[in-house]
Amino acid sequence: MSTPMWRKSSHSGGASGSDCVEVADLSGAIGIRDSKNPAGPRLFLSDRSFAMLVSQVKAHQLDR
């Protein structure tokens, strides 16, 4: 098994530059983690679920 390549969006960071998540393609799943705590908890989503999440974020459907 190869080491995942974690990356973050050039748009992430917020006003303080510290609010970042990273994602990795895990061959059939997408991993999501906090860039400030890379050894901490991770969320794993199927490719389809990740695509749905991104669509909802872009459409502001998850805004508080």
CHARMM-style PDB file with segment names, atoms N, HN, CA, C and O in Angstrom:
ATOM      1  N   MET     1       0.856  -1.189   0.000  1.00  0.00      PROA
ATOM      2  CA  MET     1       0.000   0.000   0.000  1.00  0.00      PROA
ATOM      3  C   MET     1       0.889   1.235   0.000  1.00  0.00      PROA
ATOM      4  O   MET     1       1.822   1.333   0.797  1.00  0.00      PROA
ATOM      5  N   SER     2       0.606   2.159  -0.877  1.00  0.00      PROA
ATOM      6  HN  SER     2      -0.152   2.079  -1.524  1.00  0.00      PROA
ATOM      7  CA  SER     2       1.406   3.387  -0.953  1.00  0.00      PROA
ATOM      8  C   SER     2       0.917   4.423   0.053  1.00  0.00      PROA
ATOM      9  O   SER     2      -0.225   4.377   0.511  1.00  0.00      PROA
ATOM     10  N   THR     3       1.784   5.337   0.380  1.00  0.00      PROA
ATOM     11  HN  THR     3       2.712   5.375   0.008  1.00  0.00      PROA
ATOM     12  CA  THR     3       1.452   6.415   1.310  1.00  0.00      PROA
ATOM     13  C   THR     3       0.529   7.410   0.625  1.00  0.00      PROA
ATOM     14  O   THR     3       0.841   7.873  -0.473  1.00  0.00      PROA
ATOM     15  N   PRO     4      -0.604   7.755   1.245  1.00  0.00      PROA
ATOM     16  CA  PRO     4      -1.521   8.723   0.623  1.00  0.00      PROA
ATOM     17  C   PRO     4      -0.855  10.089   0.447  1.00  0.00      PROA
ATOM     18  O   PRO     4      -0.044  10.512   1.271  1.00  0.00      PROA
ATOM     19  N   MET     5      -1.207  10.756  -0.626  1.00  0.00      PROA
ATOM     20  HN  MET     5      -1.866  10.412  -1.296  1.00  0.00      PROA
ATOM     21  CA  MET     5      -0.743  12.117  -0.894  1.00  0.00      PROA
ATOM     22  C   MET     5      -1.822  13.076  -0.409  1.00  0.00      PROA
ATOM     23  O   MET     5      -2.816  13.302  -1.099  1.00  0.00      PROA
ATOM     24  N   TRP     6      -1.624  13.638   0.776  1.00  0.00      PROA
ATOM     25  HN  TRP     6      -0.816  13.455   1.337  1.00  0.00      PROA
ATOM     26  CA  TRP     6      -2.589  14.582   1.341  1.00  0.00      PROA
ATOM     27  C   TRP     6      -2.353  15.953   0.736  1.00  0.00      PROA
ATOM     28  O   TRP     6      -1.208  16.366   0.550  1.00  0.00      PROA
ATOM     29  N   ARG     7      -3.436  16.663   0.425  1.00  0.00      PROA
ATOM     30  HN  ARG     7      -4.366  16.328   0.576  1.00  0.00      PROA
ATOM     31  CA  ARG     7      -3.317  18.019  -0.135  1.00  0.00      PROA
ATOM     32  C   ARG     7      -4.457  18.884   0.363  1.00  0.00      PROA
ATOM     33  O   ARG     7      -5.509  18.387   0.766  1.00  0.00      PROA
ATOM     34  N   LYS     8      -4.230  20.181   0.328  1.00  0.00      PROA
ATOM     35  HN  LYS     8      -3.376  20.585   0.000  1.00  0.00      PROA
ATOM     36  CA  LYS     8      -5.297  21.101   0.719  1.00  0.00      PROA
ATOM     37  C   LYS     8      -5.517  22.104  -0.401  1.00  0.00      PROA
ATOM     38  O   LYS     8      -4.627  22.366  -1.209  1.00  0.00      PROA
ATOM     39  N   SER     9      -6.698  22.647  -0.431  1.00  0.00      PROA
ATOM     40  HN  SER     9      -7.422  22.434   0.226  1.00  0.00      PROA
ATOM     41  CA  SER     9      -7.075  23.603  -1.456  1.00  0.00      PROA
ATOM     42  C   SER     9      -6.305  24.903  -1.282  1.00  0.00      PROA
ATOM     43  O   SER     9      -5.996  25.316  -0.164  1.00  0.00      PROA
ATOM     44  N   SER    10      -6.008  25.528  -2.384  1.00  0.00      PROA
ATOM     45  HN  SER    10      -6.259  25.193  -3.293  1.00  0.00      PROA
ATOM     46  CA  SER    10      -5.376  26.852  -2.323  1.00  0.00      PROA
ATOM     47  C   SER    10      -6.360  27.880  -1.773  1.00  0.00      PROA
ATOM     48  O   SER    10      -5.955  28.988  -1.420  1.00  0.00      PROA
ATOM     49  N   HSD    11      -7.645  27.534  -1.693  1.00  0.00      PROA
ATOM     50  HN  HSD    11      -7.974  26.634  -1.979  1.00  0.00      PROA
ATOM     51  CA  HSD    11      -8.672  28.434  -1.160  1.00  0.00      PROA
ATOM     52  C   HSD    11      -8.885  28.258   0.341  1.00  0.00      PROA
ATOM     53  O   HSD    11      -9.599  29.046   0.961  1.00  0.00      PROA
ATOM     54  N   SER    12      -8.273  27.233   0.928  1.00  0.00      PROA
ATOM     55  HN  SER    12      -7.693  26.593   0.425  1.00  0.00      PROA
ATOM     56  CA  SER    12      -8.520  26.987   2.346  1.00  0.00      PROA
ATOM     57  C   SER    12      -7.679  27.910   3.213  1.00  0.00      PROA
ATOM     58  O   SER    12      -6.710  28.511   2.748  1.00  0.00      PROA
ATOM     59  N   GLY    13      -8.059  28.012   4.459  1.00  0.00      PROA
ATOM     60  HN  GLY    13      -8.847  27.525   4.837  1.00  0.00      PROA
ATOM     61  CA  GLY    13      -7.286  28.817   5.389  1.00  0.00      PROA
ATOM     62  C   GLY    13      -8.108  29.832   6.137  1.00  0.00      PROA
ATOM     63  O   GLY    13      -7.753  30.198   7.257  1.00  0.00      PROA
ATOM     64  N   GLY    14      -9.187  30.297   5.564  1.00  0.00      PROA
ATOM     65  HN  GLY    14      -9.476  29.999   4.654  1.00  0.00      PROA
ATOM     66  CA  GLY    14     -10.005  31.301   6.239  1.00  0.00      PROA
ATOM     67  C   GLY    14      -9.224  32.585   6.474  1.00  0.00      PROA
ATOM     68  O   GLY    14      -8.136  32.766   5.928  1.00  0.00      PROA
ATOM     69  N   ALA    15      -9.769  33.456   7.269  1.00  0.00      PROA
ATOM     70  HN  ALA    15     -10.654  33.310   7.712  1.00  0.00      PROA
ATOM     71  CA  ALA    15      -9.137  34.757   7.530  1.00  0.00      PROA
ATOM     72  C   ALA    15      -7.816  34.615   8.265  1.00  0.00      PROA
ATOM     73  O   ALA    15      -6.888  35.389   8.034  1.00  0.00      PROA
ATOM     74  N   SER    16      -7.727  33.620   9.155  1.00  0.00      PROA
ATOM     75  HN  SER    16      -8.481  32.991   9.343  1.00  0.00      PROA
ATOM     76  CA  SER    16      -6.509  33.457   9.945  1.00  0.00      PROA
ATOM     77  C   SER    16      -5.459  32.602   9.249  1.00  0.00      PROA
ATOM     78  O   SER    16      -4.303  32.573   9.671  1.00  0.00      PROA
ATOM     79  N   GLY    17      -5.849  31.912   8.193  1.00  0.00      PROA
ATOM     80  HN  GLY    17      -6.788  31.936   7.850  1.00  0.00      PROA
ATOM     81  CA  GLY    17      -4.921  31.040   7.492  1.00  0.00      PROA
ATOM     82  C   GLY    17      -4.705  29.702   8.177  1.00  0.00      PROA
ATOM     83  O   GLY    17      -3.853  28.921   7.753  1.00  0.00      PROA
ATOM     84  N   SER    18      -5.468  29.425   9.237  1.00  0.00      PROA
ATOM     85  HN  SER    18      -6.160  30.059   9.582  1.00  0.00      PROA
ATOM     86  CA  SER    18      -5.234  28.180   9.971  1.00  0.00      PROA
ATOM     87  C   SER    18      -6.393  27.189   9.910  1.00  0.00      PROA
ATOM     88  O   SER    18      -6.284  26.091  10.457  1.00  0.00      PROA
ATOM     89  N   ASP    19      -7.486  27.545   9.267  1.00  0.00      PROA
ATOM     90  HN  ASP    19      -7.574  28.437   8.823  1.00  0.00      PROA
ATOM     91  CA  ASP    19      -8.652  26.665   9.200  1.00  0.00      PROA
ATOM     92  C   ASP    19      -8.592  25.838   7.922  1.00  0.00      PROA
ATOM     93  O   ASP    19      -9.183  26.206   6.907  1.00  0.00      PROA
ATOM     94  N   CYS    20      -7.870  24.716   7.980  1.00  0.00      PROA
ATOM     95  HN  CYS    20      -7.389  24.418   8.804  1.00  0.00      PROA
ATOM     96  CA  CYS    20      -7.641  23.941   6.763  1.00  0.00      PROA
ATOM     97  C   CYS    20      -7.978  22.470   6.951  1.00  0.00      PROA
ATOM     98  O   CYS    20      -7.761  21.895   8.018  1.00  0.00      PROA
ATOM     99  N   VAL    21      -8.505  21.883   5.908  1.00  0.00      PROA
ATOM    100  HN  VAL    21      -8.681  22.349   5.042  1.00  0.00      PROA
ATOM    101  CA  VAL    21      -8.645  20.439   5.848  1.00  0.00      PROA
ATOM    102  C   VAL    21      -7.818  19.953   4.669  1.00  0.00      PROA
ATOM    103  O   VAL    21      -7.572  20.694   3.716  1.00  0.00      PROA
ATOM    104  N   GLU    22      -7.397  18.713   4.746  1.00  0.00      PROA
ATOM    105  HN  GLU    22      -7.596  18.111   5.519  1.00  0.00      PROA
ATOM    106  CA  GLU    22      -6.651  18.094   3.661  1.00  0.00      PROA
ATOM    107  C   GLU    22      -7.435  16.886   3.172  1.00  0.00      PROA
ATOM    108  O   GLU    22      -8.185  16.274   3.933  1.00  0.00      PROA
ATOM    109  N   VAL    23      -7.261  16.548   1.909  1.00  0.00      PROA
ATOM    110  HN  VAL    23      -6.652  17.045   1.291  1.00  0.00      PROA
ATOM    111  CA  VAL    23      -7.915  15.384   1.329  1.00  0.00      PROA
ATOM    112  C   VAL    23      -6.869  14.511   0.643  1.00  0.00      PROA
ATOM    113  O   VAL    23      -5.817  14.987   0.215  1.00  0.00      PROA
ATOM    114  N   ALA    24      -7.188  13.221   0.550  1.00  0.00      PROA
ATOM    115  HN  ALA    24      -8.042  12.835   0.898  1.00  0.00      PROA
ATOM    116  CA  ALA    24      -6.313  12.279  -0.144  1.00  0.00      PROA
ATOM    117  C   ALA    24      -7.171  11.289  -0.915  1.00  0.00      PROA
ATOM    118  O   ALA    24      -8.202  10.831  -0.422  1.00  0.00      PROA
ATOM    119  N   ASP    25      -6.738  10.962  -2.127  1.00  0.00      PROA
ATOM    120  HN  ASP    25      -5.900  11.334  -2.527  1.00  0.00      PROA
ATOM    121  CA  ASP    25      -7.392   9.932  -2.932  1.00  0.00      PROA
ATOM    122  C   ASP    25      -6.870   8.584  -2.439  1.00  0.00      PROA
ATOM    123  O   ASP    25      -5.672   8.310  -2.503  1.00  0.00      PROA
ATOM    124  N   LEU    26      -7.776   7.755  -1.951  1.00  0.00      PROA
ATOM    125  HN  LEU    26      -8.750   7.978  -1.899  1.00  0.00      PROA
ATOM    126  CA  LEU    26      -7.387   6.472  -1.371  1.00  0.00      PROA
ATOM    127  C   LEU    26      -7.879   5.302  -2.215  1.00  0.00      PROA
ATOM    128  O   LEU    26      -8.192   4.241  -1.676  1.00  0.00      PROA
ATOM    129  N   SER    27      -7.949   5.482  -3.525  1.00  0.00      PROA
ATOM    130  HN  SER    27      -7.694   6.345  -3.963  1.00  0.00      PROA
ATOM    131  CA  SER    27      -8.383   4.423  -4.440  1.00  0.00      PROA
ATOM    132  C   SER    27      -9.749   3.852  -4.054  1.00  0.00      PROA
ATOM    133  O   SER    27      -9.839   2.786  -3.444  1.00  0.00      PROA
ATOM    134  N   GLY    28     -10.785   4.561  -4.409  1.00  0.00      PROA
ATOM    135  HN  GLY    28     -10.712   5.427  -4.904  1.00  0.00      PROA
ATOM    136  CA  GLY    28     -12.153   4.136  -4.120  1.00  0.00      PROA
ATOM    137  C   GLY    28     -12.765   4.847  -2.937  1.00  0.00      PROA
ATOM    138  O   GLY    28     -13.955   4.685  -2.664  1.00  0.00      PROA
ATOM    139  N   ALA    29     -11.970   5.636  -2.228  1.00  0.00      PROA
ATOM    140  HN  ALA    29     -11.004   5.768  -2.449  1.00  0.00      PROA
ATOM    141  CA  ALA    29     -12.456   6.431  -1.100  1.00  0.00      PROA
ATOM    142  C   ALA    29     -11.650   7.716  -1.045  1.00  0.00      PROA
ATOM    143  O   ALA    29     -10.574   7.822  -1.635  1.00  0.00      PROA
ATOM    144  N   ILE    30     -12.183   8.677  -0.335  1.00  0.00      PROA
ATOM    145  HN  ILE    30     -13.056   8.591   0.144  1.00  0.00      PROA
ATOM    146  CA  ILE    30     -11.493   9.952  -0.123  1.00  0.00      PROA
ATOM    147  C   ILE    30     -11.298  10.122   1.380  1.00  0.00      PROA
ATOM    148  O   ILE    30     -12.242   9.980   2.157  1.00  0.00      PROA
ATOM    149  N   GLY    31     -10.073  10.425   1.779  1.00  0.00      PROA
ATOM    150  HN  GLY    31      -9.306  10.540   1.147  1.00  0.00      PROA
ATOM    151  CA  GLY    31      -9.775  10.685   3.177  1.00  0.00      PROA
ATOM    152  C   GLY    31      -9.793  12.181   3.431  1.00  0.00      PROA
ATOM    153  O   GLY    31      -9.361  12.962   2.583  1.00  0.00      PROA
ATOM    154  N   ILE    32     -10.290  12.586   4.594  1.00  0.00      PROA
ATOM    155  HN  ILE    32     -10.640  11.951   5.283  1.00  0.00      PROA
ATOM    156  CA  ILE    32     -10.344  13.994   4.987  1.00  0.00      PROA
ATOM    157  C   ILE    32      -9.761  14.087   6.390  1.00  0.00      PROA
ATOM    158  O   ILE    32     -10.107  13.295   7.266  1.00  0.00      PROA
ATOM    159  N   ARG    33      -8.865  15.069   6.603  1.00  0.00      PROA
ATOM    160  HN  ARG    33      -8.584  15.712   5.891  1.00  0.00      PROA
ATOM    161  CA  ARG    33      -8.270  15.260   7.928  1.00  0.00      PROA
ATOM    162  C   ARG    33      -7.998  16.730   8.179  1.00  0.00      PROA
ATOM    163  O   ARG    33      -7.988  17.538   7.250  1.00  0.00      PROA
ATOM    164  N   ASP    34      -7.777  17.070   9.435  1.00  0.00      PROA
ATOM    165  HN  ASP    34      -7.785  16.413  10.190  1.00  0.00      PROA
ATOM    166  CA  ASP    34      -7.430  18.425   9.864  1.00  0.00      PROA
ATOM    167  C   ASP    34      -5.939  18.631   9.618  1.00  0.00      PROA
ATOM    168  O   ASP    34      -5.124  17.857  10.119  1.00  0.00      PROA
ATOM    169  N   SER    35      -5.571  19.651   8.861  1.00  0.00      PROA
ATOM    170  HN  SER    35      -6.233  20.279   8.454  1.00  0.00      PROA
ATOM    171  CA  SER    35      -4.163  19.869   8.539  1.00  0.00      PROA
ATOM    172  C   SER    35      -3.329  20.220   9.770  1.00  0.00      PROA
ATOM    173  O   SER    35      -2.114  20.017   9.772  1.00  0.00      PROA
ATOM    174  N   LYS    36      -3.969  20.742  10.815  1.00  0.00      PROA
ATOM    175  HN  LYS    36      -4.955  20.907  10.813  1.00  0.00      PROA
ATOM    176  CA  LYS    36      -3.237  21.084  12.038  1.00  0.00      PROA
ATOM    177  C   LYS    36      -2.985  19.862  12.913  1.00  0.00      PROA
ATOM    178  O   LYS    36      -2.173  19.912  13.837  1.00  0.00      PROA
ATOM    179  N   ASN    37      -3.683  18.759  12.621  1.00  0.00      PROA
ATOM    180  HN  ASN    37      -4.343  18.719  11.870  1.00  0.00      PROA
ATOM    181  CA  ASN    37      -3.555  17.545  13.423  1.00  0.00      PROA
ATOM    182  C   ASN    37      -3.533  16.329  12.490  1.00  0.00      PROA
ATOM    183  O   ASN    37      -4.461  15.521  12.517  1.00  0.00      PROA
ATOM    184  N   PRO    38      -2.497  16.189  11.674  1.00  0.00      PROA
ATOM    185  CA  PRO    38      -2.481  15.125  10.668  1.00  0.00      PROA
ATOM    186  C   PRO    38      -2.513  13.705  11.231  1.00  0.00      PROA
ATOM    187  O   PRO    38      -2.905  12.776  10.525  1.00  0.00      PROA
ATOM    188  N   ALA    39      -2.114  13.521  12.472  1.00  0.00      PROA
ATOM    189  HN  ALA    39      -1.795  14.275  13.046  1.00  0.00      PROA
ATOM    190  CA  ALA    39      -2.157  12.193  13.088  1.00  0.00      PROA
ATOM    191  C   ALA    39      -3.489  11.942  13.798  1.00  0.00      PROA
ATOM    192  O   ALA    39      -3.717  10.851  14.321  1.00  0.00      PROA
ATOM    193  N   GLY    40      -4.359  12.939  13.815  1.00  0.00      PROA
ATOM    194  HN  GLY    40      -4.174  13.825  13.390  1.00  0.00      PROA
ATOM    195  CA  GLY    40      -5.633  12.831  14.514  1.00  0.00      PROA
ATOM    196  C   GLY    40      -6.671  12.070  13.726  1.00  0.00      PROA
ATOM    197  O   GLY    40      -6.348  11.386  12.755  1.00  0.00      PROA
ATOM    198  N   PRO    41      -7.928  12.189  14.146  1.00  0.00      PROA
ATOM    199  CA  PRO    41      -9.025  11.468  13.492  1.00  0.00      PROA
ATOM    200  C   PRO    41      -9.155  11.838  12.019  1.00  0.00      PROA
ATOM    201  O   PRO    41      -8.849  12.958  11.608  1.00  0.00      PROA
ATOM    202  N   ARG    42      -9.610  10.881  11.249  1.00  0.00      PROA
ATOM    203  HN  ARG    42      -9.859   9.972  11.582  1.00  0.00      PROA
ATOM    204  CA  ARG    42      -9.821  11.085   9.812  1.00  0.00      PROA
ATOM    205  C   ARG    42     -11.209  10.606   9.441  1.00  0.00      PROA
ATOM    206  O   ARG    42     -11.765   9.705  10.068  1.00  0.00      PROA
ATOM    207  N   LEU    43     -11.748  11.217   8.425  1.00  0.00      PROA
ATOM    208  HN  LEU    43     -11.297  11.949   7.915  1.00  0.00      PROA
ATOM    209  CA  LEU    43     -13.049  10.833   7.892  1.00  0.00      PROA
ATOM    210  C   LEU    43     -12.808  10.205   6.528  1.00  0.00      PROA
ATOM    211  O   LEU    43     -12.035  10.737   5.731  1.00  0.00      PROA
ATOM    212  N   PHE    44     -13.457   9.086   6.249  1.00  0.00      PROA
ATOM    213  HN  PHE    44     -14.086   8.654   6.896  1.00  0.00      PROA
ATOM    214  CA  PHE    44     -13.330   8.418   4.961  1.00  0.00      PROA
ATOM    215  C   PHE    44     -14.694   8.361   4.307  1.00  0.00      PROA
ATOM    216  O   PHE    44     -15.661   7.895   4.909  1.00  0.00      PROA
ATOM    217  N   LEU    45     -14.771   8.836   3.069  1.00  0.00      PROA
ATOM    218  HN  LEU    45     -13.985   9.215   2.579  1.00  0.00      PROA
ATOM    219  CA  LEU    45     -16.020   8.849   2.307  1.00  0.00      PROA
ATOM    220  C   LEU    45     -15.801   8.132   0.980  1.00  0.00      PROA
ATOM    221  O   LEU    45     -14.699   8.142   0.431  1.00  0.00      PROA
ATOM    222  N   SER    46     -16.853   7.517   0.477  1.00  0.00      PROA
ATOM    223  HN  SER    46     -17.749   7.509   0.922  1.00  0.00      PROA
ATOM    224  CA  SER    46     -16.778   6.950  -0.869  1.00  0.00      PROA
ATOM    225  C   SER    46     -16.609   8.111  -1.855  1.00  0.00      PROA
ATOM    226  O   SER    46     -16.907   9.263  -1.538  1.00  0.00      PROA
ATOM    227  N   ASP    47     -16.130   7.786  -3.042  1.00  0.00      PROA
ATOM    228  HN  ASP    47     -15.888   6.850  -3.300  1.00  0.00      PROA
ATOM    229  CA  ASP    47     -15.980   8.822  -4.070  1.00  0.00      PROA
ATOM    230  C   ASP    47     -17.304   9.545  -4.309  1.00  0.00      PROA
ATOM    231  O   ASP    47     -17.343  10.769  -4.434  1.00  0.00      PROA
ATOM    232  N   ARG    48     -18.384   8.770  -4.370  1.00  0.00      PROA
ATOM    233  HN  ARG    48     -18.352   7.775  -4.268  1.00  0.00      PROA
ATOM    234  CA  ARG    48     -19.704   9.356  -4.633  1.00  0.00      PROA
ATOM    235  C   ARG    48     -20.145  10.268  -3.490  1.00  0.00      PROA
ATOM    236  O   ARG    48     -20.645  11.367  -3.730  1.00  0.00      PROA
ATOM    237  N   SER    49     -19.963   9.819  -2.250  1.00  0.00      PROA
ATOM    238  HN  SER    49     -19.558   8.926  -2.054  1.00  0.00      PROA
ATOM    239  CA  SER    49     -20.348  10.640  -1.093  1.00  0.00      PROA
ATOM    240  C   SER    49     -19.527  11.923  -1.032  1.00  0.00      PROA
ATOM    241  O   SER    49     -20.050  12.983  -0.688  1.00  0.00      PROA
ATOM    242  N   PHE    50     -18.247  11.828  -1.363  1.00  0.00      PROA
ATOM    243  HN  PHE    50     -17.822  10.967  -1.642  1.00  0.00      PROA
ATOM    244  CA  PHE    50     -17.407  13.025  -1.361  1.00  0.00      PROA
ATOM    245  C   PHE    50     -17.882  14.006  -2.428  1.00  0.00      PROA
ATOM    246  O   PHE    50     -17.941  15.211  -2.180  1.00  0.00      PROA
ATOM    247  N   ALA    51     -18.219  13.502  -3.609  1.00  0.00      PROA
ATOM    248  HN  ALA    51     -18.171  12.524  -3.810  1.00  0.00      PROA
ATOM    249  CA  ALA    51     -18.724  14.369  -4.680  1.00  0.00      PROA
ATOM    250  C   ALA    51     -20.009  15.066  -4.255  1.00  0.00      PROA
ATOM    251  O   ALA    51     -20.209  16.243  -4.557  1.00  0.00      PROA
ATOM    252  N   MET    52     -20.886  14.340  -3.549  1.00  0.00      PROA
ATOM    253  HN  MET    52     -20.723  13.385  -3.303  1.00  0.00      PROA
ATOM    254  CA  MET    52     -22.130  14.942  -3.059  1.00  0.00      PROA
ATOM    255  C   MET    52     -21.827  16.024  -2.010  1.00  0.00      PROA
ATOM    256  O   MET    52     -22.449  17.086  -2.014  1.00  0.00      PROA
ATOM    257  N   LEU    53     -20.877  15.751  -1.120  1.00  0.00      PROA
ATOM    258  HN  LEU    53     -20.372  14.888  -1.117  1.00  0.00      PROA
ATOM    259  CA  LEU    53     -20.490  16.737  -0.106  1.00  0.00      PROA
ATOM    260  C   LEU    53     -19.967  18.008  -0.765  1.00  0.00      PROA
ATOM    261  O   LEU    53     -20.363  19.110  -0.386  1.00  0.00      PROA
ATOM    262  N   VAL    54     -19.092  17.868  -1.736  1.00  0.00      PROA
ATOM    263  HN  VAL    54     -18.770  16.972  -2.044  1.00  0.00      PROA
ATOM    264  CA  VAL    54     -18.540  19.036  -2.426  1.00  0.00      PROA
ATOM    265  C   VAL    54     -19.651  19.823  -3.117  1.00  0.00      PROA
ATOM    266  O   VAL    54     -19.664  21.052  -3.063  1.00  0.00      PROA
ATOM    267  N   SER    55     -20.577  19.128  -3.761  1.00  0.00      PROA
ATOM    268  HN  SER    55     -20.567  18.129  -3.804  1.00  0.00      PROA
ATOM    269  CA  SER    55     -21.697  19.808  -4.424  1.00  0.00      PROA
ATOM    270  C   SER    55     -22.533  20.599  -3.425  1.00  0.00      PROA
ATOM    271  O   SER    55     -22.932  21.729  -3.705  1.00  0.00      PROA
ATOM    272  N   GLN    56     -22.799  20.007  -2.259  1.00  0.00      PROA
ATOM    273  HN  GLN    56     -22.475  19.088  -2.032  1.00  0.00      PROA
ATOM    274  CA  GLN    56     -23.592  20.693  -1.239  1.00  0.00      PROA
ATOM    275  C   GLN    56     -22.853  21.904  -0.681  1.00  0.00      PROA
ATOM    276  O   GLN    56     -23.469  22.939  -0.427  1.00  0.00      PROA
ATOM    277  N   VAL    57     -21.563  21.787  -0.489  1.00  0.00      PROA
ATOM    278  HN  VAL    57     -21.063  20.946  -0.696  1.00  0.00      PROA
ATOM    279  CA  VAL    57     -20.775  22.928   0.000  1.00  0.00      PROA
ATOM    280  C   VAL    57     -20.805  24.060  -1.022  1.00  0.00      PROA
ATOM    281  O   VAL    57     -21.026  25.217  -0.663  1.00  0.00      PROA
ATOM    282  N   LYS    58     -20.585  23.732  -2.287  1.00  0.00      PROA
ATOM    283  HN  LYS    58     -20.406  22.792  -2.579  1.00  0.00      PROA
ATOM    284  CA  LYS    58     -20.593  24.755  -3.330  1.00  0.00      PROA
ATOM    285  C   LYS    58     -21.944  25.429  -3.469  1.00  0.00      PROA
ATOM    286  O   LYS    58     -22.013  26.609  -3.815  1.00  0.00      PROA
ATOM    287  N   ALA    59     -23.023  24.696  -3.205  1.00  0.00      PROA
ATOM    288  HN  ALA    59     -22.966  23.738  -2.924  1.00  0.00      PROA
ATOM    289  CA  ALA    59     -24.371  25.252  -3.316  1.00  0.00      PROA
ATOM    290  C   ALA    59     -24.821  25.917  -2.020  1.00  0.00      PROA
ATOM    291  O   ALA    59     -25.974  26.333  -1.908  1.00  0.00      PROA
ATOM    292  N   HSD    60     -23.928  26.022  -1.042  1.00  0.00      PROA
ATOM    293  HN  HSD    60     -22.991  25.684  -1.133  1.00  0.00      PROA
ATOM    294  CA  HSD    60     -24.215  26.662   0.249  1.00  0.00      PROA
ATOM    295  C   HSD    60     -25.340  25.957   1.006  1.00  0.00      PROA
ATOM    296  O   HSD    60     -26.020  26.582   1.821  1.00  0.00      PROA
ATOM    297  N   GLN    61     -25.543  24.670   0.748  1.00  0.00      PROA
ATOM    298  HN  GLN    61     -24.991  24.163   0.086  1.00  0.00      PROA
ATOM    299  CA  GLN    61     -26.598  23.915   1.411  1.00  0.00      PROA
ATOM    300  C   GLN    61     -26.229  23.534   2.851  1.00  0.00      PROA
ATOM    301  O   GLN    61     -27.092  23.115   3.623  1.00  0.00      PROA
ATOM    302  N   LEU    62     -24.965  23.678   3.205  1.00  0.00      PROA
ATOM    303  HN  LEU    62     -24.264  24.018   2.578  1.00  0.00      PROA
ATOM    304  CA  LEU    62     -24.516  23.304   4.549  1.00  0.00      PROA
ATOM    305  C   LEU    62     -24.119  24.507   5.395  1.00  0.00      PROA
ATOM    306  O   LEU    62     -23.578  24.349   6.489  1.00  0.00      PROA
ATOM    307  N   ASP    63     -24.385  25.703   4.893  1.00  0.00      PROA
ATOM    308  HN  ASP    63     -24.825  25.832   4.004  1.00  0.00      PROA
ATOM    309  CA  ASP    63     -24.059  26.905   5.638  1.00  0.00      PROA
ATOM    310  C   ASP    63     -24.859  26.955   6.936  1.00  0.00      PROA
ATOM    311  O   ASP    63     -26.015  26.534   6.990  1.00  0.00      PROA
ATOM    312  N   ARG    64     -24.227  27.472   7.964  1.00  0.00      PROA
ATOM    313  HN  ARG    64     -23.288  27.814   7.920  1.00  0.00      PROA
ATOM    314  CA  ARG    64     -24.932  27.609   9.236  1.00  0.00      PROA
ATOM    315  C   ARG    64     -25.649  28.922   9.285  1.00  0.00      PROA
ATOM    316  OT1 ARG    64     -26.306  29.230  10.279  1.00  0.00      PROA
TER     317      ARG     64
END
